[in-house]
Amino acid sequence: MSPDRRHLVLVNPSAGGGRARELLPRLEGALRDREISYRLVLTTSLDHGIDEARSAAAEGEIPVVMSGDGLIGQIGGALVGTDVPMGVIPGGRGNDLARVMGVPTDIAAAVELLVATHTRRIDVGEVNGRPFLGIASCGFDSDANRIANEARFVKGNLVYLYAALRALAAWRPARFEVTLDGERRGFSGWAVAAANSKAYGGGMFLAPDAELDDGELDVVCTAQTSKLHCLINLPKVFKGTHIDNPEVSVMRASEVEITADRPFAVYADGDHLADLPARIRVLPGALEVIAPPHGPPGPRGT
């Protein structure tokens, strides 16, 4: 891939509560300093960003997305099957995909990756046909994601802790039925997550052993425990050590079906992508991204 190839820089100006807009002058300065050919588009909606990325790919341009994980995941899904790589500039609140891939949060350092032009192939997840790159989850996570997205006065990564505590106060157990590659199991508890990546929620390593390029989903099921137990163990998620708890089980599958005894939204990459019942599958090696050969080790050394 030639470093002289033209780039389409897609920026969601509202990402990260306006953080992406604030970082834009720094991004353009870094692009000019490195003499990277580009044109800039501020996205007005998810569909607008997807349409721009598809048009750019058809013209041989490289889409580079500065946003949160939501737009990055949808742009990545739109590029499946094109053999056009996607660049990532962290611009949201959580930036979990960048964290897992090893893309620096520093703008100038992230732009250096565009110059280096090193790419890797990663898997893409789909939930009821909608693409995602990180973790698709439902149950307690549905409530917490909704609260986080509706929060207006809590800034930065603190919004995820705020949302978890708010959701915890109102939570009541649910009954889930999960089918993994045709094998069904049921349990009562908190949540089900199908993880293509290790982290979500601004650094919570829900699936610390998940890999972006192994062709499988790590399916994390959390059975019922007391609210106090959940609260005490919440910090473990940031280190990935919660999976050692007896109420947490992790299995692997290429296709997962999830139902529950009451309605739940399925969130992935921070956005509401579908509702139960959900069919989640992995598309192995479907997307090329501009990133270091391997991301940094996870909290458990993976």
C-alpha positions as CSV (number, residue, x, y, z in Angstrom):
1,M,0.0,0.0,0.0
2,S,1.5,3.3,-1.1
3,P,1.8,6.1,1.5
4,D,1.0,8.5,-1.3
5,R,-2.5,7.0,-1.7
6,R,-5.3,9.6,-1.0
7,H,-7.1,9.3,2.3
8,L,-10.7,10.2,3.1
9,V,-10.7,11.4,6.7
10,L,-14.2,10.9,8.3
11,V,-14.7,12.8,11.5
12,N,-17.8,12.5,13.7
13,P,-17.8,16.0,15.3
14,S,-20.0,14.9,18.2
15,A,-18.0,11.9,19.2
16,G,-16.7,11.8,22.7
17,G,-19.0,14.7,23.7
18,G,-17.3,16.9,21.1
19,R,-13.8,15.6,21.7
20,A,-13.3,14.7,18.1
21,R,-14.1,18.3,17.0
22,E,-11.7,19.7,19.5
23,L,-8.9,17.3,18.2
24,L,-9.6,18.1,14.5
25,P,-7.0,20.9,14.2
26,R,-4.4,18.7,15.8
27,L,-5.3,15.9,13.3
28,E,-5.1,18.1,10.3
29,G,-1.8,19.6,11.4
30,A,-0.3,16.1,11.8
31,L,-1.6,15.0,8.4
32,R,0.0,18.1,6.8
33,D,3.3,17.6,8.7
34,R,3.6,14.1,7.3
35,E,2.5,15.2,3.8
36,I,-0.4,12.8,3.7
37,S,-2.9,13.4,0.9
38,Y,-6.4,13.6,2.3
39,R,-9.8,15.2,2.1
40,L,-11.9,15.8,5.1
41,V,-15.6,15.0,5.6
42,L,-17.5,15.8,8.8
43,T,-20.2,13.2,9.2
44,T,-23.8,14.2,9.8
45,S,-25.2,10.8,10.5
46,L,-24.2,7.1,10.6
47,D,-25.6,6.5,7.1
48,H,-23.7,9.5,5.8
49,G,-20.4,8.2,7.1
50,I,-21.1,4.7,5.6
51,D,-22.0,6.1,2.2
52,E,-18.9,8.3,2.1
53,A,-16.7,5.4,3.1
54,R,-18.1,3.1,0.4
55,S,-17.8,5.8,-2.3
56,A,-14.2,6.5,-1.2
57,A,-13.3,2.8,-1.3
58,A,-14.8,2.5,-4.8
59,E,-12.5,5.4,-5.9
60,G,-9.4,3.8,-4.4
61,E,-9.2,6.1,-1.3
62,I,-8.4,4.9,2.2
63,P,-11.1,5.7,4.7
64,V,-9.6,7.0,8.0
65,V,-12.2,7.4,10.8
66,M,-11.8,9.7,13.8
67,S,-14.7,8.9,16.1
68,G,-15.9,6.5,18.8
69,D,-16.2,2.8,18.4
70,G,-19.7,3.0,17.0
71,L,-19.0,4.8,13.7
72,I,-15.6,2.9,13.4
73,G,-17.5,-0.4,13.7
74,Q,-20.1,0.5,11.1
75,I,-17.5,1.9,8.6
76,G,-15.5,-1.3,9.1
77,G,-18.5,-3.4,8.3
78,A,-19.2,-1.3,5.2
79,L,-15.7,-2.1,3.9
80,V,-16.1,-5.9,4.3
81,G,-15.4,-7.5,0.9
82,T,-13.7,-4.4,-0.6
83,D,-10.0,-5.2,0.3
84,V,-9.7,-1.5,1.2
85,P,-8.0,-0.9,4.6
86,M,-9.4,1.3,7.3
87,G,-7.4,3.7,9.4
88,V,-8.4,4.6,13.0
89,I,-7.8,7.8,14.9
90,P,-9.2,7.6,18.5
91,G,-11.8,10.3,19.0
92,G,-14.4,8.9,21.2
93,R,-14.9,8.3,25.0
94,G,-14.0,4.7,25.2
95,N,-11.7,4.1,22.2
96,D,-11.6,0.4,23.0
97,L,-10.9,-0.9,19.5
98,A,-7.9,1.3,19.3
99,R,-6.8,0.2,22.7
100,V,-6.9,-3.4,21.8
101,M,-5.2,-2.9,18.4
102,G,-2.5,-0.8,19.8
103,V,-3.4,2.4,18.0
104,P,-2.0,5.3,20.1
105,T,-4.4,7.8,21.6
106,D,-1.9,10.5,20.7
107,I,-3.0,12.0,17.4
108,A,0.5,12.5,15.9
109,A,1.5,8.9,16.8
110,A,-1.7,7.5,15.3
111,V,-1.0,9.5,12.1
112,E,2.4,7.9,12.0
113,L,0.7,4.5,11.5
114,L,-0.9,5.9,8.3
115,V,2.6,6.6,7.1
116,A,4.0,3.2,8.1
117,T,1.1,1.6,6.2
118,H,1.3,-1.6,8.1
119,T,-2.0,-3.5,8.0
120,R,-3.5,-6.6,9.6
121,R,-6.7,-8.5,9.0
122,I,-9.3,-8.8,11.7
123,D,-12.6,-10.5,12.1
124,V,-15.9,-8.7,11.9
125,G,-19.0,-9.6,14.0
126,E,-22.6,-9.4,12.9
127,V,-25.7,-9.2,15.0
128,N,-28.9,-9.8,13.1
129,G,-27.0,-8.7,10.0
130,R,-25.5,-5.5,11.6
131,P,-21.7,-5.4,11.7
132,F,-19.6,-4.7,14.8
133,L,-15.9,-5.0,15.7
134,G,-15.9,-5.1,19.5
135,I,-18.4,-6.8,21.9
136,A,-22.1,-7.4,21.4
137,S,-23.9,-7.8,24.7
138,C,-27.4,-7.8,26.3
139,G,-29.1,-8.0,29.7
140,F,-27.6,-5.9,32.4
141,D,-25.3,-4.4,29.7
142,S,-28.4,-3.3,27.7
143,D,-29.5,-1.1,30.7
144,A,-26.0,0.2,31.4
145,N,-25.4,1.2,27.7
146,R,-28.7,3.0,27.5
147,I,-28.0,5.0,30.6
148,A,-24.5,5.8,29.4
149,N,-25.8,7.0,26.0
150,E,-28.5,9.2,27.7
151,A,-26.1,10.8,30.2
152,R,-25.5,14.5,29.6
153,F,-23.7,15.7,32.7
154,V,-21.1,12.9,33.3
155,K,-18.1,13.3,31.1
156,G,-15.3,10.9,29.9
157,N,-14.9,7.3,31.0
158,L,-16.7,8.1,34.3
159,V,-19.9,7.8,32.4
160,Y,-19.5,4.0,32.2
161,L,-19.1,3.6,36.0
162,Y,-22.0,5.9,36.5
163,A,-24.2,3.9,34.1
164,A,-23.2,0.6,35.7
165,L,-24.1,1.8,39.2
166,R,-27.5,3.2,38.0
167,A,-28.3,0.0,36.1
168,L,-27.3,-2.1,39.2
169,A,-29.8,-0.3,41.4
170,A,-32.7,-1.2,39.2
171,W,-31.6,-4.6,38.0
172,R,-33.7,-7.8,38.3
173,P,-32.4,-11.2,37.1
174,A,-33.3,-12.5,33.6
175,R,-33.5,-16.0,32.1
176,F,-31.3,-16.4,29.0
177,E,-31.2,-19.2,26.4
178,V,-27.9,-19.3,24.5
179,T,-27.2,-21.6,21.6
180,L,-23.5,-21.9,20.6
181,D,-22.8,-23.6,17.3
182,G,-26.0,-25.5,17.7
183,E,-25.6,-26.5,21.4
184,R,-28.2,-24.9,23.7
185,R,-27.9,-23.9,27.3
186,G,-30.0,-21.8,29.7
187,F,-29.2,-19.9,32.8
188,S,-30.6,-17.1,35.0
189,G,-28.4,-14.1,35.5
190,W,-27.0,-10.8,34.5
191,A,-25.8,-10.8,30.9
192,V,-24.6,-12.5,27.7
193,A,-21.9,-11.1,25.6
194,A,-20.4,-12.2,22.3
195,A,-16.9,-10.8,22.1
196,N,-14.9,-10.3,18.9
197,S,-12.5,-8.1,20.9
198,K,-11.2,-8.0,24.5
199,A,-12.6,-4.7,25.8
200,Y,-15.5,-2.4,26.0
201,G,-16.8,0.4,28.2
202,G,-13.6,2.5,28.3
203,G,-11.2,-0.2,29.3
204,M,-13.3,-3.0,30.8
205,F,-11.7,-6.3,29.7
206,L,-14.8,-8.3,29.6
207,A,-13.3,-11.0,27.4
208,P,-9.5,-10.8,28.2
209,D,-8.6,-13.8,26.1
210,A,-10.6,-12.8,23.0
211,E,-8.6,-12.2,19.8
212,L,-9.5,-10.0,16.8
213,D,-8.2,-12.5,14.3
214,D,-9.0,-16.0,15.7
215,G,-12.2,-16.6,13.7
216,E,-14.2,-17.1,16.9
217,L,-16.4,-15.2,19.4
218,D,-15.7,-15.4,23.1
219,V,-19.1,-15.8,24.7
220,V,-19.2,-14.5,28.2
221,C,-22.2,-15.6,30.4
222,T,-22.7,-14.1,33.9
223,A,-25.0,-16.1,36.1
224,Q,-27.0,-14.6,39.0
225,T,-25.3,-13.4,42.1
226,S,-26.2,-10.7,44.7
227,K,-26.0,-7.1,43.8
228,L,-23.4,-6.6,46.6
229,H,-21.3,-9.4,45.1
230,C,-21.5,-7.7,41.7
231,L,-20.6,-4.3,43.1
232,I,-17.6,-5.7,45.0
233,N,-16.3,-7.6,41.9
234,L,-16.9,-4.8,39.4
235,P,-13.3,-3.5,39.5
236,K,-12.1,-7.0,38.4
237,V,-13.5,-6.3,35.0
238,F,-10.8,-3.7,34.3
239,K,-8.2,-6.4,34.9
240,G,-10.0,-9.2,33.2
241,T,-9.8,-11.3,36.4
242,H,-13.6,-11.5,36.8
243,I,-13.7,-14.5,34.5
244,D,-12.1,-16.5,37.3
245,N,-15.3,-16.1,39.4
246,P,-17.6,-19.1,39.4
247,E,-20.6,-17.2,38.2
248,V,-18.8,-16.2,34.9
249,S,-18.4,-18.8,32.1
250,V,-16.5,-18.2,28.9
251,M,-17.1,-20.4,25.8
252,R,-16.1,-20.0,22.2
253,A,-18.3,-20.3,19.1
254,S,-18.5,-19.0,15.5
255,E,-22.2,-18.5,15.8
256,V,-24.4,-17.6,18.8
257,E,-28.2,-17.3,19.2
258,I,-29.6,-15.5,22.3
259,T,-33.1,-15.2,23.6
260,A,-34.4,-14.1,27.0
261,D,-37.6,-14.1,29.1
262,R,-38.1,-10.3,28.6
263,P,-37.1,-7.8,25.9
264,F,-33.5,-6.6,25.7
265,A,-31.6,-4.4,23.3
266,V,-28.3,-5.7,21.9
267,Y,-25.6,-3.1,22.1
268,A,-22.2,-3.3,20.3
269,D,-19.5,-0.8,20.0
270,G,-21.6,1.4,22.3
271,D,-24.7,1.5,19.9
272,H,-28.0,-0.2,19.9
273,L,-27.7,-2.5,16.9
274,A,-30.5,-5.1,17.4
275,D,-33.1,-6.6,19.8
276,L,-33.5,-10.1,21.1
277,P,-33.8,-12.7,19.7
278,A,-30.4,-12.2,18.2
279,R,-28.2,-14.3,15.9
280,I,-24.5,-13.3,16.2
281,R,-21.8,-14.6,13.9
282,V,-18.2,-13.9,13.1
283,L,-16.8,-13.2,9.6
284,P,-13.1,-14.4,9.8
285,G,-10.5,-12.0,8.5
286,A,-13.1,-9.9,6.8
287,L,-11.5,-6.4,7.4
288,E,-8.1,-5.0,6.8
289,V,-7.1,-2.3,9.2
290,I,-4.0,0.0,9.5
291,A,-2.6,-1.0,12.8
292,P,0.5,-2.5,14.5
293,P,1.1,-6.2,13.7
294,H,-0.2,-7.2,17.1
295,G,-1.9,-5.2,19.8
296,P,-0.5,-4.7,23.2
297,P,-0.8,-7.6,25.7
298,G,-4.1,-7.6,27.6
299,P,-4.3,-7.3,31.4
300,R,-3.7,-11.0,31.7
301,G,-0.7,-11.0,29.4
302,T,-2.7,-12.1,26.3
